[in-house]
Amino acid sequence: MIPLAFTIIVAMLPASKRPLGLAGFAITATFAPAIGPTIGGWLTDNYGWPTIFYVNLVPGAVMLGALIHGLPRAPMQLNLLRRGDWLGIALMAVGLAALQTVLDEGTVLDWFGSPFIVRLSLLAGVM
C-alpha cells in the first residue's frame, strides 16, 4: 500500500503540490499507528471490543468519496498481469511460508536439533 500511495502522489500531483501530498501522507502514516492503539483501548474499555471494528466506517466512507472524486477514470488493464514475475512471487511465497514455520515451530521442535526445521531453514534461505 505504501508504494502505491507514493506512486499516486508523485504521478497525480503537480510538482508544486508534491511536498504537500508527501507531508500529508507522512503525517497520517505516523499518526495512525501512534494514536490507533490508544483509541482502540479506550473504545474497548468503555464500549466493548466490537466497537473497534466500527471506528473506521466514517473515515473509510470519506476516503472512498475522495478517491472516487479525485482519481481519474481509466479502464482496467488486465493484460498487465501477464507481465508479472509469477515465478518470483511463487518462490517468495514458499520461502516466507517456510521461514514463518521455522519461527513458529522452532521453539517446539528444538530449533536446529530438528531435521524438519533445518530443511525448512535451508528452503527459506534458497527461496
TAPEMO-V268639 format. One record per helix or strand. SS is the DSSP state (H for helix, E for strand). FROM is the first residue (numbers start at 1). LEN is the number of residues. If there is no record, write none. Layout:
SS_FROM_LEN, SS_FROM_LEN
//
This chain:
H_2_11, H_15_33, H_49_5, H_56_15, H_78_6, H_86_20, H_111_3, H_115_12
//
